Amino acid sequence: MNAPSHNKRNNRRDFLIKAGLLVGGLHYGQVAPAFNIINRKSLPDEIIGHGEFRYKVDKNWCQANAASTPVTNCHEMVEDRQGRLILLTDHPKNNIIIFDKSGKVLTSWTLNLKMGHGLTIHDENGKEFLYITDGSAGEVYKTTLDGRVVLQLPRPDKLGIYETCDKYRPTETAIGPNGDIYVADGYGSQYILRFDWKGNYLDKFGGSSFQDKKRFKEAHGIALDNRDNQNPTLLVTARIKNTFKRFTLDGEHLEDIYLPGAYISRPVIHGETLYSGVCFGMTRHDFNLQNNLGFVTILNKEGRVVSNPGGTRPKYKDGHLMPLFQDQPIFKHCHDVCVDRDENLYVCQWKADGVYPYKLHRI
């Protein structure tokens, strides 16, 4: 789906701002059963971000009841074709919570995962499926949207792909154009493993190294980048290297996108734009990694940072990006960003005292 032109998008946004309303729930030319109408004037005046990517912060978007639908950490979120928002948590009572655009809980279900970590949604011949990783048990599941497991990938140590001493703690998946399943072993041995659509192992690339550009340190996330639909590639997070690494679908390294100071989570591509939560930040005085310094970073198609909601304004000097820091203490650890069809953001946080996702209304 092509991104709307800036003029059309800005005209539409101007109309909504003047009307004082945000109308959600339209998708792919269909009319939703109900409209999600929010009075913008009722939101706090806290505005974050830079340039064309500025947002009004709504910390109270989520209407979930902590007693009946608890979370420990909110790991990742995706939007389905119906416009519902699907959240993955690591609370065993409800690994999955499904919301409407107003923040109301529609339903929840669980696979009793101790570390539900990675969540990918994929349309297969008109039917959507979820791919879920459990880093603690070393498992990857494919499920229906209502929680029925239809595929469980084999573990590499059971297949003889890894030595017995190698750890396997998968963090994320991406689905290739032909249905191949790529699994990032980001908390384990730093490989990207490839399986066919039936779950048969094909090959792997990567591994652990600080120096080798073909390898990773904390391959935390992976996504299919099909912005050039004639030449789709893979974007892989190397969090400890502050880098997104681009590979061919066969695992050949193409380029690095270096984001100094940003310990990034998975890459999220929406339209022509790349989004990511920054889970850890750096201190300004000594450049040390530190907790509770999260923000969001946004890159254009050319790989340049254009906005850092909650972070410092991006600055380039002689073509090089200057270090990024948290600027406003809104977030602790941004583990993921979900972008809806109105280009609002939903920020999932890890180790943030059990908070539900914040909504950032684009202005």
Steps between C-alpha positions, in 0.01 A plus 500: 500500500658825391555776754276805448657812352612766747248753364204266529608382844559854627165623362325215672686562826421873486131419461504264798683748720256779414207272571659389827441138413702198405299243310640146481381162387509532119702237320561417138192681376266324744285660767563374850201406718566797726714813498761570764452869576747673730488861605852629443444785745460245780854372448797642690694772323819294499625495140812311398688433179652711224421628152198331341501222761358667811261339746271577791564258788208299643617288793144398591390363164477143625176411684616159622436401860824395669315254724328308220746561213842547659832555325855470622679632191338614176729360236353556154184608320358462148183609319279251314286556191198581716689789661534316832821543700658176619739524796749232607589491869703263715226458759392133496134591565472685170788481254276669243264793564294639211378862509285723287627845400344661808713283731216268604591135555313279254643163601813327627656156494817324609747231402639510856829641373746623761673732256271591213741727314462529122172552313461504121174508304491358149226475238500163326252478213254730673532350848714657771728308735719596793861387548600508867839437658558386857858580595502308826382167356670546162180453302339661196128457438271582211142557616164617378381837629294321764795301634489162328853370437540384139880464487786471749850538358762240592778605736845526337670309782261208441581505127875499550528852358646626827750333725350395830678786677348763273206692638175549308283790616303630201382859512329577167378370166453636149322336207657512153314557172491125433386411853845420642514560876803688634567469873734735686677323785566833667539388860681181407771428245434800272406307187221569256343162421289439191219244473261437215127567543448144623762538774785310333844642582686650203809690617635771730728805494654738750637396836663698777774761445572859593726561199359295211236700309327179397440405860305637794496595862142455614313433176188621675268556204451421133259627234441459129566831325298503178498875443682413179260228393733391222780441748373402847762472774527416868567757770651352816561678829848480650401675821835509680655642183227772475445381144243374254669256261361438153531159333378330187240229548787249473700662781751714311589816692421822311529798734491633856281782630679629809300680770752609766351499847186307404469142630221422258228237502353342188462691171137587417427608143186697419464650156836652410606553862696293753411518870661343805479517876825588674512270801816635663674834467833658584592755762615829352805546721673165459305323219424197717201277436234558764149392594190721472626710209268373226349693210378435144705553185364551146696468175413587141547268203859621457586388854525849651348567841223762463343497848561366850179522706618527860859539381728773376455663160702306239810685385743409223853637471702437184249232410533315832221470756590650837426292816135472601378542857175497692373858522171459692447235773176367354614144433716251686578218257329519159480140387282549193301749294177419316386740225128507419335605175462857619876501575450518875754309708453253786810457714557176693737516797710243681595529866271800545299401809235313302371794296276439201588646159500876459334645192671780309242691291666635189442871446 
